[in-house]
Amino acid sequence: MSTALAPSPAGPACREKPACTALQRANELLALPPVAINTTRLAGKAQLIEALSSSGDTAAATAWWFSAETQAEMHKLVARLTTK
């Protein structure tokens, strides 16, 4: 049973086409050991989630967004947009 998506075209004509390059890369990834590649993918995903979830900017941006000044200006904007 083959896990290849499709035969990879060869030659200089294919090297210039993004679809050929993507298909070749996908077939290369499918040829890798599945447990190892999945473990690596999950580790990278966990690091990305950790980096994004521990951002201090989120709390500051949320505080600014829900401040009285910002909310007053947003209500004015909505009023202007709904009267047009």
Beta strands, then each sheet from edge to edge (+ up, - down):
end
